[in-house]
Structures are given as structure tokens and as C-alpha cells.
Amino acid sequence: MDTSPTAGLRAGALLRSLRWLLLGAAALTLVAFVATVLARVGYPFELEWMEGGSLDHVRRLLSGRALYVRPTLEFVPFIYTPLYYYLCGLLGWLFGPSLQLLRAVSIASTCLTAIVVYAQVQHETRDRYAAFLAAALLIGTYRLTGYWFDVARADASCMLLLSVASYLVRCGRGRASAVAAAVVLTLAWLTKQVALPAALPLGGYLLLQQRARGGWFAGSFLLLSAAAFFALEQLHGGWFAYYTVLLPAQHAWLGELWPQFWLKDLRRLAPTGLLVLVTLLSGRSDPALQRFYGPLALTLFGVSWLARLHDGGDRNVIMPALLVAALVFGLIVHRSFALANERTPLERGAAYALCVSQLALLLFVPWQQVPSSEDRRIGRDFIARLRVVSGDVYVVDHGFYPALAGKRALAHGMAVADVVRGDAGPASRALSAEITQAVATRRFAAVVVGTVVGATGVDWRRGIQLNHPPAGFVEALERHYVATTFLYGDTTAFTPRVGWPRRPCVIYTPKPE
């Protein structure tokens, strides 16, 4: 090995170049994210096929009606806890409800989560460089989620509350921070149920390391969670648990997809996984990595994996795992670079190269995720078609669109499907009968069904079946209505950029008597 002064200078110059290259990759990640969300936030139609349903929930709250009610054709709530809708409803009362407002809440939540990640890593390491890279990695995982961070759904808000709870438990002092963590974690699972299991590693850490704080955390969390659950259950006449507990528990598990989470969803985090493995095997890992972040990672990765296997789980459900991955990445980066005197230039260079490759794997082309002018034009034409129809229009999977045309919004197809496939009882049977009867009696001046992109001709019928329609719906539709308009042909126009590529596709009008 060349140990001459010249070789040392060359190695130092190379390491400095890699350090700047790493900062450049982090900056590009942030720029790509900002460019994408700014270009998409004002899009007047759905970026993801359930966004309009979120807005329907907010408008219902603003009209003074409860969310969790007996399922009917008029309205069926989603199977999630309600805090995101209440927050957006409060803001909607101030500024007016819109998709843009709901997306702004998600964008703000994502940015605040990155700030909390920065603060937690900086608190742990006193290393602003590592903290910045951790925050950049979190933003970079936008790609791994399928570009969900700015969508009008509850996931980004839940991730923010999870990050704050983690910060308060790990970095806080005294009973006040423990109680605050319990409050925030309660708010997190009231935003989305996936946050609830985080109570185990957070509470377990406090009880083992700081028993007094742990007691305050556990007692406060149990009391607040129980009070919130029973209050919501009483407020909604017993329907809160039906939607948020019973229906999700009844849905199928897609066990055949179990490797996808590790081999596909997370494959671009391989450099981080390698860094963690090398650090653990070297015996140089921070004790905090084992005592706090290890159990937290096992829990949140496990929860994300199980949620991905749940029938209907899209890549948004992996966001809790990505949060803890960003925190661990920051700790590992600091550990790898702070021990410079204990490592050879080759080891340090390899660590930098892995970090550069990690951020490079998360880069994406912003304009590919932005709806085109053609999408906007077709969306306007579709709303214009609905507006000229004389009478009610039932857009099965997109109740939000008739509202844009000045008509009544009806139950979202995904919420209906959750009831139909998750409940064999009287509520589900009554809902199926009501929808099928409305079609059989030609109640609607038009019915618009959706399908997956690429399904044309006779194949579009499979798109209806994929979303678990009520019993007899398809038969009644084809008996009493006729397909008059296929909206797109073979194009992918007006396809949501996020999640399931489902769009309104075929317009049915009543057959002559």
C-alpha cells in the first residue's frame, strides 16, 4: 500500500470530492421533490383515485353530518380513522375545501417530517451533515412510495405524528415530554391505524430505560386512546368500530406477495441495508441503534410489511418503514464518517460511495410524475359531459367528479367495496340491495364505471369486477343500461399518476322502456 504523503493527499482530495458529490445528490433529491409537488398541487382532478373520496369526507363534515354512519348509496366512509378529515375540515372552514388544500396539508406534513428527522439525527449525533443527509433520504423515498407524499390522503400526516412521537420519546426529558409523546401517538393512530403498534417499541424503550417516564407515557397513552375510541364509538352510534376495526380485520391477506415488500418495494434501499449490516458486524454500532432504533425498525417494518400484504394495500403503507430507515441512515452515516481516524481511506471511500449510490437510486425525473395538458383537457371534457346530463349521474369509483359538475356526490366505489367484501351481515346486504335496486329502476340518467388502464373492448368489464361490486350490480347495469361512450380508447390519458391506475371509462345510459 502506498503510504507516501502524495498518496495521502490524493486520497484526501478524493474523499472531499465524494463528500461534495453526496451533498449534490441530496440537493438534487430535494429539488426534484419540490419541483414535482409544486407542479402537481394545483391539478384540479385526482392524482390518486381515492383523493376525491377524501374531499367528500371533508365536505360532509363541513355540512354538519357524521362520518361513520350506516352504509348507503349516498355515503360510505373509508375504513380509516378520522383526524386527517377533521384537520382538513377545520382548514376548509377557513379557506374553503378543495383538493389543493388537502394536498397542501400532506406536503406540509412531509416537509415537517423531514425537519423532525433532521432534528432527531442532529440531536443524536451533533452532526448537521449526517442530519441533512437523513432528511434528504426521507424526501428521496418519495419515489419508493409511488409518489404519495403530496396526495390528498392521511398517510403523510400520520408519518409526521409518528416522527414527532419518536423524537419526544428519544430526545425529550421529564414527564412532560412523555405525556406529550403519548398525546401525539394517540393523534397518529387517530389519523391512521397503522401508527398504533408503534406504542410497543416507544413505550418499551421508556419502561426499560427511564421507568418513571415510561409509566407516564404508558398511562397517558392508554387513557387517551381508550377515551378517544369510546367517544368516537358513542358519537357515531357504534359505527366507528365497524369501519375502523371490523372491516379491515375481515379483508383478505395476499400471502403470495410476501417477497414483494423486500425484493421490490425496498430494493432501492439496498445500500442503506448494506451500511447497517457492515456497521453491526463491525461491532462499532451505536448502542442507541440497538436499544431504541432496532426495536422501532422491527416494529415499523413489520407493520408496513403486513399492511402491504393486506388486500388493497398500496405502496403508501410502507411510509412508516421509510421514516425509521431515514433515521437509521443518518446514524449510520455519522458513525461511518465520524470514525475517520479508525478507518483506512479505502473504507471511508467505500462508505461515501454507498451513500452516493443510495441517493442516486432514489432520483427521478420530475415531469414524468406531473399530469399533462392532455390530462387536464380530457378531465375538463369529462366534467362537461356530466354537466349536460339531465338528472343524477352515478360515477361508481369517483363520486367527487359529479360534484365538480354541480351534481350530487355519491358513495365512493372503494368504500362500498370495503363493506361488500368485509361484511356478510345485514348492513352489507342492505347496501348491495340499495345500489342494485337504484340501477334496476333506472334511477340515474347515466352510470359511469371505471376500469384499469389498458382494458378496452370486452375487457373493461373485468375492471368492474376487480373492485368487488355489490351482488347483482353488473347484471342489473347490463340489463337496464347500455354502454354508449368509451372515453379513451387505447390511450392512458386521464390516468391517476399515483396508486391504482383506475379512471372513469364507460358511460352507460338507460335503455328505452
N, C-alpha and C positions, 0 to 999 in steps of 0.2 A: 504494500500500500504506500502511495506517495504521501509523505508527511512533511514535505517542504513547505516553506512559507507561501510560495506561489500557488501550490495546490490548495492551501487553506483559503487564500484569497479567492480563488476560483469557486471553491465550494460555498464561501460566504456570499459571493455575487449571485450564484445560482439559487441559494435559499432566499435571498432578498427578492429575486425575480419571481420565484414561486409564491412568495408572500403577497406581492402585488397582484400576481395573476389570480390568486384566490380572492382578494378583495374585489378585483374586476368582475369575476364570475358572480360574486354575491351582489354587486351593484347591478349587473345585467338582470339577475333574477328579480330584483325589486323593480327595476324599470319595466320589465315585461309584465309584471303583475299590475302595476299602476296603469300602464297603457291599456291593458285589457279591460280592467274594471271600469275605467273612465269611458271607454268606448261602448261598454255594454249596459251601463247603469240606466241610461235613458231609453233603452229599447222598449217600445210600447206593448210588445207581445211576450209570450212566455219563453224564457231562456231554458226552462225545465218544465216538464208537462204538468207538474203539480203546483207551480208558482201561483197560478190563478186561484187555486183552491185556498192557499194561504190568505190571499186578499179577500176571498169570500168570507173566511173566518173573521177577519178584522172588521169587515163591513157589518157582519152580523152582530158583533159586539157593540159597534157604534150605533146600531139600531135598537140597542137595549135588550136583545134576546140572548138566552143562554146558549153555550156551545154544545154541551153534552145532553142531548135530548133523544127521544125515541127516533130511530132512523126512518125517514120518509123521503119521498121523491123530492121534496122541497130542499132538504138539507140533511147531510150526514157528516159528522165531524171526522177528521183524521184521527188515527189511533195514537196521537202524541199528547203529552201534557201541554198546558195552555200558556205558559208565561210569555213565550215569544209573541203570541197573538195579542195578549194584554198589553205588552210593551208597545207593539206597533199600533194597537188601538189607541193608546194614550197619545202617541205621536201623530196618529191620523186625526185625532180630535183637534190637535193643534194646527196641523199643516194640511190636512186632507189625505184620505187613504189612497195609495197608489202603489203599483209595483215598484216604482222608483224609490219610494220611501222605504219599503220593506227591504229592498236590495241595499239601500244606504245603511240600514241597521246591520246587515250582515257584513258589509265592507268595513264599517267602523269596528265591529266586533273582531274581525280578523286582524285589523291593524293594531287594536288594543291588545290582542293576544300576543302578537309579535313583540310589543313593548314589554308585556309581563314576562315573556320568555327571556328577553334581553335582561330585564331587571333581576330575574332569578339566577341566571347564569353569572351575571356580574357580581351579585351578592355572594355566590358560592366561590368564585374564583378570583375576584378583584381584577378581572381581565376583560377589558372592553372589546378587545379584538375577538376573543372567543365568543363573547355575548352577542356581538354583531353578527358573527357567522351563524350562531344558533338561530337568531331571529330570521336571517336570510334563508336558512334551510326550511324553517317553518313556512315562510311565504312560498318557497320553491315547491313545497309539496302540494301546492295548488294543482299542479299537473297530475299528481298521483290520485287526487280526489276526483279527477274527471272535471275539474274546474268548477267546484261547488262553493268556493269561499265567498262569492258575491251573489249567490242565488237567494231568492226570497223564501228561504226555509229556515228552520230553527237551528241548524247544525252549527253555524259559526258562533251564534250567541251561546250555545251550550259549551262550546270549546273555550270561549272566553271565561265563562264562570268556572269551568274546571281548572283553568290555568291560575285564576285568582285564588281558588281554594288551595291549590298546591303551593302557591307562593306563601300564603298566610300560614300554612302548617309548617313548612320547611324554614321560612325566613322570619316568621313572627316570633314575638316574645310575650310571655304572660298570658293570663286567661282571656284578655280582651281579644287577642288575635285568634285564639282557639274558638271562641264563640263566633267571631266574625267568619272564620273558615266554615263553621257549621251552617251559618246563615247562607253563605254563598253557595255551598254544596247543595243545600236544600233548594235554592233557586235554580241550580244547574239541573237537577233531575226534574224540577217542575218545568224546565224548558224542554228537556228530552230525557226519557227514562234511562238512556244508556249511561248517564252520569252516576246513577245510583251505586253501582258496585265500587266506585272509587272511594266510598266511605271505608271500605275494609283496609286497604293499604294506608290511607291517611290516618284513620283512627288507630290502626295497629301500631304505626310508627310512633304516634304520640304516647300511647299507653306504655310502650316498651322503653321509650327514651325519656319522656317527660310526663310522668304519670298524672300529675296534677292537671296539666294542660289537656292530657288525653281524656280525663274524666269530664272536664268542661266541654270538650268537643263532642264526645260521645253522647253525653246527656242532652246537650243543646240540639244536636242533630236528630236524635230520636224523638225528642219532644216536638221540635218544629216540623219534622216530616210527618209525624202522626197527626198533628193538628192540621197541617195543610191538607193531607189526604182526606181526613174525615170532614173537614169544612167543605172541600170541593165535592165530596160524595153527597153531603147533605144539600148543598146548594143546587145540585143537579138531579136530585131525586133518585140517586142510585145509579145513574148512567155514567158517571165518571170512571168508576172501576170497570164497567162493562167495556168501554172503549180502550182504556189505557192499560188494563191488566188482562181481562178475559180474552179479548180478540187477539192481541199479539201472542198470547200463550197457545192459542189454537192453530196458528198458522204453521205450515209445513216447514221442515228443515231440508235443505238441499245438500245432503251429506256428500253427494258425488262431486260437489265443487270444493271440498275442503282444501285441496292443494292450491287453489287459485289465489287465495289471500297471500300466501307466502311466495308462490312462484310467479305470480303475475302482478298483483296489486302492489307488492312491496319490492319487486325485483330491482327497481331503481334506487333503493336504499342499501344495496349490497356493499358499497364502500363504507358506509357507517357501520354496518354489521361487522365488517372485517376489522375496522378500527376498534370496536368494542371487544371483539374476540381476542385480538392481539393484546390489548390492554389487560384484559382479565388473565390471560395466560402468562403474561409477563410478571404478574404479581405486583404491578405498580398501580393498580386501580385505586381510586379514592374510596375510602370507607363509606362515604355518603352514597356512592354508586351502589353498594351492596345493601345498605341499611334502608335507604329511602327510595332511590330511583329504581332499584331492582324490583322490589315488590310492586311499585306503581306501574312499571313497564309490563310486568307479567299480567297484572290485572287489566290494564287498558288494551294491551294487545289481545288478550284473551276475549275481552268484551267485544272488541272490533271484529275479531275472527268469527265469533258466534253470531254477531249481527249480520255479517256478510253471508253466513250460511242460511240465515232466515229468509224464507221466500219473500222476495220483494226488496231485499237489502241491496242497495246500490253502493257505489264507492264513497258516498258521503259518510257511510257508517264507520270508515276507518280513521276519521279525523281524530278521535281520542288517542289512537296509537301514534299518529303523526305528531301530536303535541308532545308526548313523552319522548319520542325519537329526537325531536329538536332539542329538548333539554339535555338529553344524554349526549347528543352530538357536541353541544357546547362544552360539556365537562370533559369529554374525550379530547377535543381539540386543545383545550387548555393543558390537559395532562400531557399530551403528546409534545406540545411546543414549550411548555414551561420547564421540562426536564432536559433542556438542550445540552447541559453540561454532561449528562449521563448517557447521551446518545451520540452515535457517530453521525457525520454529515449524511451518510447514505440513509440511515434510519430517519433522520429529520426530513430529508428529501422525499422519502417514501411516504411519510405522514402527510406532507404538503400535497404530494401528487394525488393521494387518495382523497383528500379534501377537495382539491380542484375537480377531480373526476366526479365526486359526489354532486357538487353544484352544477357541473356541466350536464350531468344526466337529467337534471330537473329543468333545464332551459327549454323553452318552447317558443313558437312563432306566434306573437300576439294576435295578428289579424286573422289567423285561421280559426280563432275562437269567437270572433265577432260576427253577429248576423249581418248579412249583406243587404245592399239596397234592394235586391230582388226579394229577399225575405220580407222586408218592410212593405214592398209593393203588393205582394201576394197577401200579406196579412190585412192590409187596408182593403183589398178587393174582397176578401172573405168576409170581413165585417160588413162591407157594403151589401153583399149578398144576403146576409142575415137581416140587415136593417129593412130591406124591401119586402121581406116575407110578412104577410098579414096574419098575425097570430103568434102564439108561443113557439119557440124553437128549442128543442132538446139536443144540445151538443153534449153527447154522453160523457166524454172524458175531459171536457173543458168548459165547465159551467160559467167560467169567467168571460168567455167571448160573447155570449148573448148579452151580458151586462154592458159590454162596450157598444153593442148595437141598440141599447135602450130597451132591452127586454129583460125578463126575469132570469136570474141565475138559479140553476137547479143543482141537485146533488152531484158532486164530482164522482166520476166513474171509479177512481181508486178507492175512495171511501166506501162506496157501495160494494165494491169487490171485497174489501176487508170484512164487511159484515156477512156477505154471502158465503165466503169461504171459511169464515171463522166461527160461525154460529149456525147451528141447525135448529134453533128454537123458534118460538113464535115471532120474535122481533124480525128475524131474518126472513121468515116465510111471509110475514105481512109486507115487508119492503119489496120482496120479489113480486108478490101478487099486485101491489100497487103500481109498480113500474110496468109490468107486463099488461095489466088492465088498461093503463093510460095509452099504451101503444095500440092495443087491440081495439080500443074505442076511437082511435084516430084523434086523440086529444090535441096532438101537436100539428101545427101547419108544416113542420119539417123536423126530421130527425137527422142529426149528423153523427156518424160513427167514425171512430179513429182506427188507425191501424199502424203497424210498424213500417218504417221506411223500406221501400223496395217491394212491398206487397201490392201487386196490381192484378187486374182481371179478377178471376175467381179466388185468387189467393187472399184478397183483402178480408174475406170472411174469417180467415184464421186469425186476423188481427183482433176481431171482436172476441173470439173465444179465448185468446190469450189473457184477457183481463177479467176472467171469471164473471160473465154476465149473469143476471138473475135467471132462474129457471123459466124457460119458455120465451125469453125476450127475443132471441134471434128468430124463432119460428113465427112469433106474432109480428115482428117487423117485416119479414118477407111475405107474410100473408096479407097484411093490410097496407103496406107501403111499397113503393117501387124506387129503386135506385135511379136517380135522374142525372146526377152530376158526379163525375170523378174529378177531383180538384187538381191533381198534379201530374197524372200520367206516370212516367218513369223517373221523374226528377226527384231530387232530395230537397226541393225548396220548402221553406217554412218549417224545417225540422228543428226542434229544440237542440241547442248546442250542448246541453248538459243532460246526463241521465238517459233514461229510456227514450229512444228516438220515435216518439209517438205523437201523431198530429191528426187533426180532423181531416178526414179523407173523402168520405162519400156522403152526399146529401140525398136523403130519402124524402119523397113527398107522398101524401096519401093516394092510394088507388081510388078510382071512381067507385062510388057506391054501386 
